[in-house]
Amino acid sequence: MVAVCGQELSDLLKNFFIPRRPIKLSPDPFLGTLMEYNVTVATGTFKYSGTVHKVSITLVGENGESERKQLDEHGWGLCKGQVCEYKVRSSIPLGRVFLVRLEMKNSENLPIKGSWFCSYVKVTPSGGEETQTFPSKRLCDEILPQELTHRNAQLQQRQETFRWQAWAPGIPKCVDFKSENDLPPDVRFDFEDAKDFNQMFKETLKELSLEELILLVNVSWKDLNDLDNLFCELPKTSTSEYIREHWEEDVFFGYQFMNGPNPRMIQRCRKLPSNFAVQGEMVQNFLHPNTTLDKELEAGNIYLVDYAILDGIPGNVINGKQQYIAAPLCLLYEHPNIGLIPIAIQLVQNPTKDTPIFFPNDQHDTWLLAKMWVRHAEFQTFEVLSHLLRTHLIAEVFCVATWRQLPAVHPIYKLLIPHLKYTLEINCRARTGLISSDGIFKKAVSTGGEGLLMLVQREYKILTYRSLQPSYDFRNRDVSKLNKYFYRDHSLKLWNAIEKFVSSIVSLYYTSDHEVKQDSELQAWIKDVVEKGLTNASNFGLPNKLQNKQELITLLSVIIFTCSAQHAAVNNGQFDFCSWVFNTPCTMRQPPPTDKDGVTRELIMSTLPDIHQSCFEVAITYLLVQLLTYPMPLGNYREQHFTEPSPQKMIEDFKQNLNHIEKEIEKDIDTVKPQYLYLCPKHIDNSIAI
């Protein structure tokens, strides 16, 4: 069976499909007798797959070419989802058929240029021999000059199409398109209801019945319970309901650092930072009896979340009102009977002798406001850093380089492309409608506008390749003994499954380290990633050459993990944790308190997002977790890029491994509330597509 999937054909581009096995032709005893081949051509099933233009097919062999066969013989076009069979004839024995050429010519009576999405092609010689397949091929494999010519032409055309640009200084480069509408059809959403962010946002407001509430600009909620007026109209999940009931509790506050939408900030604290003036006697009442802070530090039961990266980031101005940002430090203790709980909070990085430190035995509203400031810092870091930079922008670098440097028949292209699907479009949409100077973040988030870019630039300077690898990340943060850290446990299971799958594919096509080093297309790919896409990432630490198989395996595992599991971890829980806005406020309208005695309920309500901003937060986090019209869970591939039995078996093994992990995860969390389901494989999409 031939499966040549997802090929977009324009009148400017000729795609050649390379068969795996030679067609064995008996010598033709009669000069001039036509040779026949049975050819099946399938048109894709998604939006814009069909065409009304003229498409033809030619088989190319060692001894020459077949006739050019027009596929639309009756002038009706090739419709979406159509599968047609044809007879293709040749006046000479072609010998080994090594290419299938598809060409499209615009119909003369149509003023617009067209495209056609070819799902697959099958070629079977008359006489009943086995259908040929189109295999993965590296440049160092046996390739005929005609194949090499096509390979180089395809890459040249792609490099002209997918150019690098710097959207802003000091961040990863991205693809050079002004908007999603300029993208080639190959990388566009292929479902029917794709809409821009502003249109989707308006529809989301209507769906959530927020159209009237969002008009209340600069109007504060009167009391914490008034948020029920918004929440009661929203879609509910078991987690969002749990948060509504438990969001003020210290033990749930601690839980969110491990299993909320930003689970990568918490780290073990062996020694208190010099700018965090906590003394042992200050927190003694919150520790287990017969212990001290020093003992717990030594035992490894003290943890720290430090938002120093927010220090000095300018606050947004929304509807003419200044917004505020704090850079808190939060000290946590893993209590043997209770779990992880906060025991001290400082809201500034450079304290004076009068700077307050907040403790659990402060007045209820005083301690609550301090925790709200920490949760506000969480919103900024998970949306801008954990989500935008460390998944979307990093993935785009690998996506652009893959399109530019790896031809469609390359095994690494076939491995990666399902995990890079739609990423260019969703990122283009984000740049035009979400994080632009007049985008949705600018209208409701305290780091919107200038602050967002400064924050990304700061993180990019210190971002490391190792931190994208779960085992190193958890080791560097020293969190291996933290209990009920489901994000850690599930991430490691998924990483191991992904790495095992990647290792099997790489080992199938590369039998030695030398073959990796000698693959010039692969080396051009990693060079493009490092020297063009990740330019000025001085601390990233990814070499611009691949020296061995293990380096390749690790890098490919990082890409797939980042685009699937890591994105799910930071994306899929947004609405759960933000729909009760006061749990994770998107902005703060008053500066952090400098006097604990001055905290009142009125101050809290004037600090928290107003009704207008609350509606923005609810709508955008709801929008950002909606699954695609055609979700594709991790390991399930709609398009069959690999056609050989061996990689297909490896894909099936990967799926079975993920099914086993899913059962383990469901068992782990069966009695846990709230249940951590974001890294359950059936809830993880293959790629960053939302």
DOKOLZA-430473 format. One line per field, with one value per residue (C-alpha): residue in one letter; x, y, z. Coordinates in steps of 0.5 Angstrom, whole numbers. Each point is the difference from the previous one (the first is absolute). Example, Ala and Ser with C-alpha at 12.3 -4.5 7.8 and 13.67 -1.06 7.14 Angstrom:
type	[A | S]
X	[25 | 2]
Y	[-9 | 7]
Z	[16 | -2]
***
This chain:
type	[M | V | A | V | C | G | Q | E | L | S | D | L | L | K | N | F | F | I | P | R | R | P | I | K | L | S | P | D | P | F | L | G | T | L | M | E | Y | N | V | T | V | A | T | G | T | F | K | Y | S | G | T | V | H | K | V | S | I | T | L | V | G | E | N | G | E | S | E | R | K | Q | L | D | E | H | G | W | G | L | C | K | G | Q | V | C | E | Y | K | V | R | S | S | I | P | L | G | R | V | F | L | V | R | L | E | M | K | N | S | E | N | L | P | I | K | G | S | W | F | C | S | Y | V | K | V | T | P | S | G | G | E | E | T | Q | T | F | P | S | K | R | L | C | D | E | I | L | P | Q | E | L | T | H | R | N | A | Q | L | Q | Q | R | Q | E | T | F | R | W | Q | A | W | A | P | G | I | P | K | C | V | D | F | K | S | E | N | D | L | P | P | D | V | R | F | D | F | E | D | A | K | D | F | N | Q | M | F | K | E | T | L | K | E | L | S | L | E | E | L | I | L | L | V | N | V | S | W | K | D | L | N | D | L | D | N | L | F | C | E | L | P | K | T | S | T | S | E | Y | I | R | E | H | W | E | E | D | V | F | F | G | Y | Q | F | M | N | G | P | N | P | R | M | I | Q | R | C | R | K | L | P | S | N | F | A | V | Q | G | E | M | V | Q | N | F | L | H | P | N | T | T | L | D | K | E | L | E | A | G | N | I | Y | L | V | D | Y | A | I | L | D | G | I | P | G | N | V | I | N | G | K | Q | Q | Y | I | A | A | P | L | C | L | L | Y | E | H | P | N | I | G | L | I | P | I | A | I | Q | L | V | Q | N | P | T | K | D | T | P | I | F | F | P | N | D | Q | H | D | T | W | L | L | A | K | M | W | V | R | H | A | E | F | Q | T | F | E | V | L | S | H | L | L | R | T | H | L | I | A | E | V | F | C | V | A | T | W | R | Q | L | P | A | V | H | P | I | Y | K | L | L | I | P | H | L | K | Y | T | L | E | I | N | C | R | A | R | T | G | L | I | S | S | D | G | I | F | K | K | A | V | S | T | G | G | E | G | L | L | M | L | V | Q | R | E | Y | K | I | L | T | Y | R | S | L | Q | P | S | Y | D | F | R | N | R | D | V | S | K | L | N | K | Y | F | Y | R | D | H | S | L | K | L | W | N | A | I | E | K | F | V | S | S | I | V | S | L | Y | Y | T | S | D | H | E | V | K | Q | D | S | E | L | Q | A | W | I | K | D | V | V | E | K | G | L | T | N | A | S | N | F | G | L | P | N | K | L | Q | N | K | Q | E | L | I | T | L | L | S | V | I | I | F | T | C | S | A | Q | H | A | A | V | N | N | G | Q | F | D | F | C | S | W | V | F | N | T | P | C | T | M | R | Q | P | P | P | T | D | K | D | G | V | T | R | E | L | I | M | S | T | L | P | D | I | H | Q | S | C | F | E | V | A | I | T | Y | L | L | V | Q | L | L | T | Y | P | M | P | L | G | N | Y | R | E | Q | H | F | T | E | P | S | P | Q | K | M | I | E | D | F | K | Q | N | L | N | H | I | E | K | E | I | E | K | D | I | D | T | V | K | P | Q | Y | L | Y | L | C | P | K | H | I | D | N | S | I | A | I]
X	[0 | 2 | -1 | 2 | -4 | -1 | 3 | -2 | 1 | 0 | 1 | 7 | 2 | 1 | 0 | 3 | -1 | 5 | -2 | 4 | 0 | 2 | -6 | 2 | -2 | 1 | 3 | -4 | 0 | -4 | 3 | -6 | -4 | -3 | 2 | -5 | 0 | -6 | 0 | -4 | 0 | -4 | -2 | 1 | -6 | 1 | -2 | 3 | 2 | -3 | 1 | -4 | 7 | 3 | 5 | 4 | 5 | 6 | 4 | 7 | 5 | 7 | -1 | -5 | -7 | -7 | -5 | -3 | -7 | -5 | -3 | -7 | -2 | -7 | 2 | -4 | 6 | 3 | -5 | 2 | 0 | 0 | 4 | 1 | 3 | 4 | 4 | 6 | 4 | 7 | 2 | 7 | 2 | 1 | 5 | 0 | -5 | 3 | -4 | -8 | -1 | -6 | -1 | -6 | -2 | -5 | -6 | 0 | -7 | 2 | 3 | 3 | 6 | -2 | 3 | -2 | 1 | 3 | -1 | 3 | 2 | 0 | 4 | -1 | 3 | -5 | 1 | -2 | 7 | 0 | -1 | 6 | 1 | 4 | 5 | 4 | 7 | 6 | 4 | 6 | -5 | 0 | -3 | 0 | 2 | -7 | -2 | 5 | -2 | -7 | 2 | 4 | -5 | -5 | 5 | 1 | -7 | -2 | 6 | -3 | -7 | 2 | 5 | 2 | -1 | 1 | -7 | 3 | 7 | 3 | -5 | 0 | -1 | -6 | -3 | 0 | -8 | -4 | -6 | -3 | -3 | 6 | 2 | 1 | -6 | 4 | 1 | -7 | -5 | -4 | -7 | -6 | -1 | 7 | -1 | 5 | 1 | -5 | -6 | 1 | 1 | -7 | -3 | 3 | -3 | -7 | 1 | 1 | -5 | 5 | -2 | -3 | 5 | 6 | -3 | 1 | 7 | 3 | -5 | 2 | -3 | -3 | 2 | 3 | -6 | -3 | 5 | -6 | -4 | 5 | 2 | -7 | -1 | 7 | 1 | 2 | 5 | 2 | 6 | -3 | -5 | 5 | 4 | -6 | -1 | 7 | 4 | 1 | 3 | 8 | 0 | -3 | 4 | 6 | -3 | 0 | 8 | 0 | -6 | -3 | 2 | 7 | 3 | 7 | 2 | 0 | 7 | 3 | 3 | 6 | 2 | -4 | 1 | 4 | -6 | -5 | 0 | -3 | 2 | -1 | -5 | -4 | -3 | 1 | -7 | -2 | 5 | -1 | 2 | 7 | 3 | 3 | 1 | 7 | -1 | -5 | 4 | 6 | -6 | -2 | -7 | 0 | -1 | 0 | -4 | 4 | -3 | 6 | 0 | -6 | 4 | -1 | -4 | -5 | -7 | -5 | -5 | -7 | -6 | 4 | 2 | 7 | 1 | 5 | 5 | 3 | 6 | -1 | 4 | -5 | 3 | -3 | 0 | -2 | -3 | 0 | -8 | -3 | 5 | 3 | -2 | 2 | 4 | 2 | -1 | 4 | -2 | 6 | 7 | 4 | -3 | 1 | 0 | -8 | -2 | -5 | 1 | -7 | -2 | -6 | -2 | -1 | -7 | -3 | -1 | 7 | 3 | -5 | 2 | 7 | -2 | -3 | 6 | 4 | -6 | 0 | 8 | -2 | -5 | 6 | 5 | -4 | -3 | 6 | 5 | -2 | -5 | 2 | 7 | 2 | -5 | -3 | 6 | 5 | -4 | -1 | 8 | 0 | -6 | 3 | 7 | -3 | -4 | 6 | 5 | -3 | -3 | -7 | 3 | 5 | -1 | 1 | -5 | -5 | 1 | -1 | -5 | -6 | 2 | 1 | -6 | -4 | 5 | 2 | -7 | -2 | 6 | -1 | -7 | 3 | 4 | -5 | -6 | 2 | 7 | 1 | 0 | -8 | -1 | -4 | 5 | 1 | -7 | 0 | 7 | 4 | 6 | -3 | 4 | 7 | 0 | -1 | 5 | 5 | -2 | 1 | 7 | 2 | -1 | 2 | 7 | 0 | -3 | 3 | 0 | 0 | -6 | -4 | 2 | -4 | 5 | 5 | -5 | -3 | 7 | 2 | -6 | 2 | -8 | 1 | -3 | -6 | -6 | -6 | 4 | -4 | 3 | 6 | -2 | -4 | 5 | 6 | -5 | -2 | 8 | 2 | -5 | 1 | 8 | -1 | -4 | 5 | 6 | -4 | -1 | 7 | 3 | -4 | 3 | 7 | 4 | 6 | 2 | 4 | -6 | -3 | 6 | 0 | -7 | 1 | -8 | 0 | 6 | -3 | -6 | 3 | 4 | -6 | -3 | 6 | 3 | -7 | -6 | 4 | 4 | 3 | -2 | 7 | -2 | -4 | 5 | -2 | 6 | -1 | 3 | -3 | 6 | -4 | -6 | -2 | 1 | -5 | -5 | 0 | -1 | -6 | -3 | 1 | -4 | -6 | 0 | -1 | -5 | -4 | 0 | 3 | -4 | -6 | 2 | 1 | -6 | -6 | -1 | -1 | -7 | -1 | 5 | -2 | -7 | -1 | 4 | 2 | 4 | 5 | -2 | 3 | 1 | 1 | -3 | 3 | 8 | 2 | -2 | 6 | -4 | -3 | -5 | -2 | -3 | -8 | -5 | -1 | 7 | 0 | -6 | 3 | 6 | -2 | -3 | -6 | -6 | 2 | 7 | -3 | -4 | 6 | 4 | -6 | -1 | 7 | 2 | -6 | 2 | 7 | -2 | -5 | 2 | 0 | -6 | 4 | 5 | 5 | 3 | 7 | 3 | -6 | 1 | -5 | 5 | 4 | 7 | 4 | -2 | 5 | -2 | 5 | -1 | -8 | 1 | 4 | -5 | -5 | 5 | 0 | -8 | 0 | 5 | -4 | -6 | 3 | 2 | -7 | -2 | 5 | -1 | -8 | 2 | 5 | -5 | -7 | -1 | 4 | -4 | 1 | 2 | 6 | -2 | 4 | 5 | -4 | 2 | -8 | 0 | 7 | 0 | 6 | 1 | 0 | -7 | -3]
Y	[0 | 7 | 5 | 7 | 5 | 7 | 2 | 7 | 1 | 7 | 2 | 2 | -6 | -7 | -6 | -6 | -6 | -5 | -8 | -5 | -6 | 0 | -2 | -7 | 0 | -6 | 2 | 3 | -5 | 4 | 7 | 6 | -5 | 5 | -2 | 2 | 2 | 0 | 7 | 2 | 7 | 3 | 7 | 2 | 1 | 7 | 7 | 2 | -7 | 0 | 3 | 2 | 1 | -5 | -5 | -5 | -6 | -3 | -6 | 1 | -6 | -2 | 0 | 6 | 2 | -2 | 4 | 6 | -2 | 5 | -2 | 5 | -3 | 2 | 7 | 0 | 1 | -5 | 1 | 0 | -7 | -3 | -7 | -1 | -6 | 1 | -4 | 4 | -3 | 0 | -1 | -3 | -4 | 5 | -5 | 2 | 5 | 5 | 6 | 2 | 7 | 4 | 7 | 5 | 5 | 5 | 0 | 6 | 2 | 1 | 6 | -3 | -4 | -7 | -5 | -7 | -5 | -7 | -5 | -6 | -3 | -8 | -3 | -7 | -3 | -4 | -7 | 0 | 1 | 4 | 7 | 4 | 5 | 6 | -1 | 5 | 2 | 3 | 4 | -5 | -6 | -2 | 5 | 2 | 6 | 2 | -1 | 4 | 6 | -1 | 0 | 6 | 4 | -2 | 3 | 6 | 2 | -1 | 4 | 6 | -1 | -1 | 5 | 3 | 6 | 4 | 1 | 4 | 1 | -5 | -6 | -6 | 1 | -2 | -1 | 6 | 1 | 6 | -4 | -7 | 2 | 0 | -7 | -5 | -5 | -6 | 3 | 4 | -3 | -5 | 0 | 4 | 4 | 4 | 7 | 6 | 1 | 6 | -3 | -7 | 5 | 3 | -6 | -3 | 6 | -1 | -8 | 2 | 5 | 5 | 6 | 4 | -1 | 2 | 7 | 2 | 3 | 2 | -3 | -4 | -6 | 2 | -6 | -7 | -4 | 5 | -4 | -5 | 4 | -1 | -7 | -3 | 1 | -3 | -7 | -5 | -5 | -4 | 4 | 7 | -2 | -2 | 6 | 4 | -3 | -1 | 6 | 4 | -7 | 0 | -7 | 1 | 6 | -4 | -6 | 5 | 1 | -7 | -2 | 7 | 3 | 2 | -6 | 2 | 5 | -3 | -2 | -3 | 5 | -2 | 7 | 6 | 6 | 6 | 4 | -4 | 2 | -6 | -2 | -7 | 3 | 3 | -6 | -5 | 0 | -3 | -6 | -7 | 0 | -2 | 3 | 7 | 4 | -2 | -7 | 0 | 3 | -5 | -6 | 3 | 2 | 7 | 3 | 7 | 3 | 6 | 5 | 4 | 0 | 5 | 5 | 7 | -2 | 6 | -1 | 1 | 6 | -3 | 5 | 5 | -3 | -2 | -7 | -3 | -6 | -3 | -5 | -4 | -5 | -6 | -5 | -7 | -6 | -7 | -1 | -8 | 0 | 6 | 0 | 6 | 7 | 7 | 2 | 7 | 5 | 6 | 5 | 3 | -2 | 6 | 1 | 5 | 0 | 2 | -6 | -4 | -8 | -3 | -6 | -5 | 2 | 8 | 2 | -4 | 6 | 2 | -7 | -1 | 6 | -2 | -7 | 3 | 4 | -6 | -3 | 6 | -1 | -7 | 2 | 5 | -6 | -5 | 3 | 4 | -4 | -8 | 1 | 5 | 0 | -7 | -4 | 4 | 4 | -5 | -5 | 5 | 0 | -7 | 0 | 5 | -3 | -7 | 3 | 4 | -6 | -7 | -2 | -4 | -7 | 1 | -5 | 6 | 4 | -5 | -1 | 7 | 3 | -3 | 4 | 6 | 0 | 7 | 3 | 6 | 2 | 0 | 4 | 5 | 1 | 1 | 5 | 4 | -1 | -2 | 3 | 6 | 7 | 0 | -7 | -3 | -1 | 8 | 1 | -4 | -3 | 4 | -2 | 2 | 4 | 2 | -4 | -7 | 1 | 2 | -6 | -5 | 4 | -1 | -8 | -1 | 2 | -5 | -5 | -7 | -6 | -5 | 4 | -3 | -7 | -2 | -5 | 6 | 5 | -4 | -1 | 7 | 2 | -6 | -2 | -7 | -1 | 4 | -3 | 0 | 3 | -3 | 5 | -3 | -7 | 0 | 4 | -5 | -6 | 4 | 2 | -7 | -3 | 6 | -1 | -8 | 1 | 6 | -5 | -6 | 5 | 3 | -7 | -3 | 6 | 1 | -6 | 4 | 7 | 1 | 0 | 5 | 4 | -1 | 2 | 7 | 2 | -2 | 4 | 6 | -1 | 1 | 5 | 4 | -1 | 3 | 5 | 3 | -2 | 0 | 6 | 4 | -6 | 1 | -5 | -5 | -5 | -4 | -1 | 1 | -7 | -7 | -4 | -7 | -4 | 2 | 7 | 0 | -5 | 5 | 6 | -3 | -2 | 7 | 2 | -5 | 1 | 7 | 1 | -6 | -1 | 6 | 5 | -4 | 1 | 7 | 1 | -5 | 3 | 7 | 1 | -5 | 4 | 7 | 0 | 1 | 7 | 1 | -6 | 2 | 7 | 3 | 7 | 4 | 7 | 3 | -1 | -6 | 2 | 3 | 0 | -6 | 3 | 4 | -6 | 1 | -4 | 7 | 0 | -7 | 1 | 6 | -4 | -6 | 0 | 4 | -3 | 2 | -3 | -6 | -2 | 1 | -5 | -5 | 1 | -1 | -6 | -3 | 1 | -2 | -7 | -2 | -6 | 0 | -2 | -6 | -2 | -5 | -3 | -1 | -6 | 0 | 2 | 2 | 0 | -6 | 3 | -6 | -5 | -6 | -6 | 1 | 8 | -2 | -5 | 5 | 5 | -6 | -2 | 8 | 0 | -6 | 3 | 6 | -4 | -4 | 7 | 3 | -6 | 1 | 7 | -1 | -5 | 5 | 6 | -5 | 3 | 7 | 6 | 4 | -5 | 2 | -2 | 4 | -5 | -5 | -2 | 0 | 7 | 2 | 3 | -2 | 7 | 7 | 2 | 4]
Z	[0 | -2 | 5 | -2 | 5 | 1 | -7 | -2 | -8 | -3 | -7 | 2 | 3 | -3 | 6 | -2 | 4 | 1 | 0 | 5 | -4 | -8 | -4 | -4 | -7 | -5 | -6 | -6 | -5 | -5 | -1 | 1 | 5 | 5 | 7 | 5 | 8 | 4 | 4 | 6 | 2 | 6 | 2 | 7 | 4 | 3 | -2 | -7 | -1 | -7 | -6 | -7 | -3 | -5 | 4 | -4 | 2 | -3 | 2 | -1 | -1 | -1 | -8 | -1 | 2 | -1 | -3 | 4 | 2 | 2 | 6 | -1 | -7 | 1 | 2 | 7 | 4 | 6 | 6 | 7 | 2 | -7 | -1 | -8 | -4 | -6 | -5 | -2 | -7 | -2 | -7 | 2 | 6 | 6 | 4 | 7 | 1 | 5 | 0 | -1 | -2 | 1 | -3 | 0 | -5 | 1 | -4 | -5 | 2 | 7 | 2 | 7 | 1 | 3 | 5 | 1 | 6 | -2 | 6 | -4 | -6 | -1 | -6 | -2 | -7 | -4 | 1 | 7 | 3 | 7 | 1 | 1 | 6 | 0 | 6 | 4 | -3 | 2 | -4 | 1 | -2 | -8 | -3 | -8 | -3 | -1 | 7 | 2 | -4 | 2 | 7 | 0 | -4 | 5 | 6 | -4 | -1 | 7 | 2 | -4 | 3 | 7 | 2 | 7 | 3 | 6 | 3 | 6 | 2 | 5 | -1 | -4 | -8 | -3 | -7 | -5 | -1 | 2 | 2 | 0 | -7 | -3 | 2 | -6 | 0 | 3 | 7 | 0 | 5 | -5 | 4 | -2 | 6 | 0 | 3 | 2 | 8 | 0 | -4 | 5 | 6 | -2 | -1 | 7 | 4 | -3 | 1 | 8 | 0 | 2 | -5 | 5 | 5 | -4 | -1 | 8 | -1 | 6 | 4 | 6 | 3 | 7 | 3 | -1 | 0 | -6 | -5 | 1 | -5 | -5 | 2 | 0 | -8 | -2 | -2 | 6 | 1 | 6 | 1 | -1 | 5 | 5 | -1 | 2 | 6 | 3 | -4 | 7 | 4 | 1 | -2 | -7 | -1 | 1 | -5 | -5 | -1 | -1 | -5 | -2 | -7 | 2 | 4 | -2 | 5 | 7 | 2 | 6 | 5 | 4 | 2 | 0 | -5 | 3 | -2 | 3 | 8 | 3 | 7 | 3 | 5 | -5 | -3 | 6 | 2 | -7 | 0 | 3 | 7 | 3 | -6 | -3 | -6 | 0 | 1 | -6 | -5 | 2 | -1 | -7 | 2 | -2 | -7 | -3 | -6 | -2 | -5 | 0 | -8 | 1 | 4 | -4 | -5 | -2 | 1 | -5 | -1 | -1 | -1 | 2 | 7 | 2 | 2 | 4 | 1 | 6 | 0 | 6 | 4 | 3 | 5 | 0 | 5 | -1 | 6 | 2 | 1 | -4 | -6 | -4 | 4 | -1 | 6 | -2 | -5 | -2 | -6 | -2 | -2 | 3 | 7 | 5 | 8 | -1 | -5 | 3 | -1 | 0 | 4 | 1 | 7 | -3 | 0 | -5 | -6 | 1 | -1 | -6 | -3 | 0 | -3 | -5 | -2 | -1 | -4 | -5 | -1 | -2 | -5 | -3 | 0 | -2 | -6 | -3 | 2 | 1 | -5 | -5 | 0 | 2 | -4 | -6 | -2 | 1 | -4 | -6 | 0 | -2 | -4 | -5 | 0 | -2 | -6 | -2 | 1 | 0 | -7 | 1 | -1 | 5 | 6 | 5 | -3 | 0 | 7 | 2 | -5 | 4 | 6 | -3 | -3 | 0 | 4 | -5 | 0 | 7 | 1 | -6 | 3 | 7 | -2 | -4 | 5 | 7 | 2 | -5 | 2 | -1 | 2 | 5 | 5 | 0 | 1 | 7 | 2 | 5 | -4 | -7 | -5 | 2 | 6 | -4 | -5 | 6 | 4 | -6 | -2 | 8 | 0 | -7 | 2 | 6 | -4 | 0 | -5 | 6 | 4 | -6 | 2 | 6 | 3 | 1 | 1 | 7 | 2 | -1 | 4 | 5 | 0 | 0 | 7 | 0 | 1 | -5 | -5 | -6 | -5 | 2 | 0 | -6 | -4 | 1 | -2 | -7 | -1 | 1 | -5 | -5 | 0 | -1 | -6 | -3 | 2 | -4 | -6 | 0 | 1 | -6 | -5 | 3 | 2 | 2 | 3 | -6 | -4 | 4 | -1 | -8 | -1 | -3 | 0 | 8 | 1 | -4 | 4 | 7 | -2 | -3 | 7 | 4 | -4 | -3 | 4 | 7 | -2 | 7 | 4 | 4 | 5 | -4 | 0 | -7 | -4 | -8 | -2 | 2 | 2 | 1 | 0 | 8 | -1 | -6 | 4 | 6 | -4 | -4 | 7 | 2 | -6 | 0 | 8 | 0 | -6 | 4 | 7 | 2 | -4 | 3 | 7 | 0 | -5 | 2 | 7 | -1 | 0 | 6 | 4 | -2 | -1 | 7 | -1 | 7 | 0 | -6 | -1 | -7 | 3 | 6 | 0 | 7 | 2 | 5 | 7 | 4 | 7 | 2 | 5 | -6 | -4 | 0 | -4 | -4 | -2 | -2 | -5 | -3 | -1 | -4 | -7 | -1 | -3 | -7 | 1 | 3 | -6 | -5 | 5 | 0 | -8 | -2 | 5 | -3 | -7 | 1 | 3 | -6 | -3 | -8 | -4 | -2 | 6 | -1 | 7 | 1 | -5 | -4 | -7 | -5 | -6 | -1 | -2 | 2 | -5 | 2 | 4 | 5 | 2 | 0 | 5 | 4 | 0 | 3 | 5 | 2 | 0 | 5 | 4 | 1 | 1 | 6 | 3 | 0 | 4 | 5 | 0 | 1 | 6 | 3 | 1 | 1 | 7 | -1 | 0 | -4 | -5 | -5 | -7 | -4 | -1 | -2 | -7 | -3 | 3 | -4 | -7 | -5 | -1 | 2 | -3 | 5]
***
